[in-house]
Amino acid sequence: MTAEADWDYNRAAFPGLRPYDGDAEVFVVGPEPDSDNESQRLDFTITYGAEGFDFTSQTGIANTESESNIFLYEGITYNAWLGLPIDFFESINVNFNEGWDEDAFSHEFRLSSKSGSDLFCVLGANYYSSTYDYMARGDDDFNPGGPGDGTYDLSFSTDSASVFGETTVPLGDRIKATGGLRFTH
């Protein structure tokens, strides 16, 4: 029997423009870009070995959350592209915030013959469920009505159940054939 848990917290800045020559320069418009990410994961596996077969039950639970405040325009790029002065974006409202949250659950049962058996087979069933929520809010006075201007609020979920089987049969001393089926709903 094994159990494993993992928690990850990080805070990373978004990268800026990196020119091919000279020193890297970045001009950020609006709030300082940043990202707060957090994820937790728990895996739990039980394996029972009997004569001739192994039974395995595996469960996984995960949660991931992220919040970001990003810039839509970078002054050096728009200076080179459109000829706009680098400080042009200081005078207009440009802001984009996004966040998402995902919860996932998975459980699988497997019954398999012992490794190294002449005739090897695996039978199993799996269930997976996930919910994902995304929200973004942008204010973009430079490109009103563009993709960075407005509110996005999306949610979706996934539920999946499957059964599967696989077998390996020896066809001679050095050749084996493997076949399998999976049905997912």
N, C-alpha and C positions, 0 to 999 in steps of 0.2 A: 504494500500500500504506500502510495506517495501523495504528498500534497505540496503545492507550490503557490506562493503568492508574490506579487510584484506590484509596487507602487512607483510611479514616476511623476515627478513635478519638475517642470522646467520653465524658464522664462528666457526667450530669445528675441533679439532684435531682428527686424527684417533687413535683408541686404540692400545696399544701394547700388548705384551705377559704378562700374569698375571699367574705366577706359583701357584701351589696349596699350597706350603709351602714357607716360607721365604719371603724376600722382593721382590716386583715386580721389574723386570729389563727389560729394553728395549734398544736394540741397533739398531738405525735407520740408514739405508744406503741411501746415496744420499741426495737430497734436503729434507728439513724438510717437513713432511707430513702435509697437510692442505686441507681444503675444504671451498669454498665460495658458499653458497646457497642463492637463492633469489626467493621468490614466491609472486605473487600478485593474488588476487581473488576478483571478484565483482559479487554479486548476487543481482538480482532485481526481486521482486515479486509484482504482482498486483492481488488483489482478489476483485471481484465484487459479492455482494450477492443480489439476487433477490428473489422473492417469489417462493419457491419450488426448487431452484437450486443455486449453486455457480459457478462462472467462475473464473479460476485462470490462469494467464500467468506468467511463471517463466523463467528468463534468467540468465545464468551464464557464466562468462568469466574468464579464468585463464591462467597465464603464470608462468612457473617454469624454472629457470636456475641454473645450477650447474657447477662448475669448481673444479677439484681436482688434487692434486699432491700427489701421494701415493708411498709408498715403496713396492717393490715386495718381498724383503727378509728381514728377521729379524735375526740378528746374533746369538742370543741365541738359537733360534729354530734350525738353521742349525748346530750349534755347537753340540747340543744334538743329532740331527738326523744323521748327516754325519761325525761328529768329526772335522769339519772345525774350524779353529781358529775364535774367535768372530770378530776380525778385518779383516778377509779375504775379505769381501765385500768393505772395504774402498779403495782397489786398483783397482776395476773394475767399469765400467760404468753401473749403474742400475738406470733407471728412468722411471716413467710411469705417464703421464698426461692425464686426460680425462675431457670431458665437454659435457653437453647435454642441450637441450632447448626444452620445450614442450609448445605449445599453444593449448588451448581447448575452445570450445564454445558449449553451450547447450541451447536449448529453448524448452519449453513444454507448451501446452495448455491443460487445463482440464475443463470439464463440469461435475459437480457432483450434485446429489440430496442432500438435506440437511441432515446433520448428525441426526440420530435418526428416519428417515423416515422408515415406514414399508417396503417399497421396495426401496432399495438403489442401485444406479448405478453410474458408472464413465465412461466417454468416453474421449479419449484424443489422442493427437499426440505429438511426440517428435522428435527433430533433434539434432544430436551430431556430431561434427567435431573436429578432433585433428591432429596436425602435431608434429612429434618428430624427432629431429636431434641429432645424437650422433657422437662424434669424439674422438678418443684416439690415442696417440702416445707413443710408448714405445721403449726404448733402453735397451737391456738386454744382456750384454756380458757374463753373467754366463750361460744363457740358450738360445743361438742364435737360432732363428726360433721358439721359444716357444710362448705360448699365450701372454706373456708380451713383445714380441719383434715385432714391426711392427706398421702399421697405420691402424686404423679402421675408416671408414667414412660411417655411415648408416643414412638413412632418410626413414621415412614411414609416411603415413597419413591414417586416418580413417574417413569415412563419413557414417553415419547411420541415417535412418529415420524410424519411426515406428508409428503405430496406435494401440490403445488398448481399451479394454472395460472390465468392470467387473460389475456384479450385484449380489445382495444378496436378496434372497426371503425367507419370513417366511414360514415354513412348519407346524407350530403349535405355541403354546404359548411360548415354550422354545427352539425350534429347527429352525435353519436357514440353507439354502444351498447357497453356494457362488460359482460362476463360472466366468471364464474370458478367454479372448483370446488376443493374442498379435501377430502382424505381424511386422517383422523388415526386412528392406532391406538395 
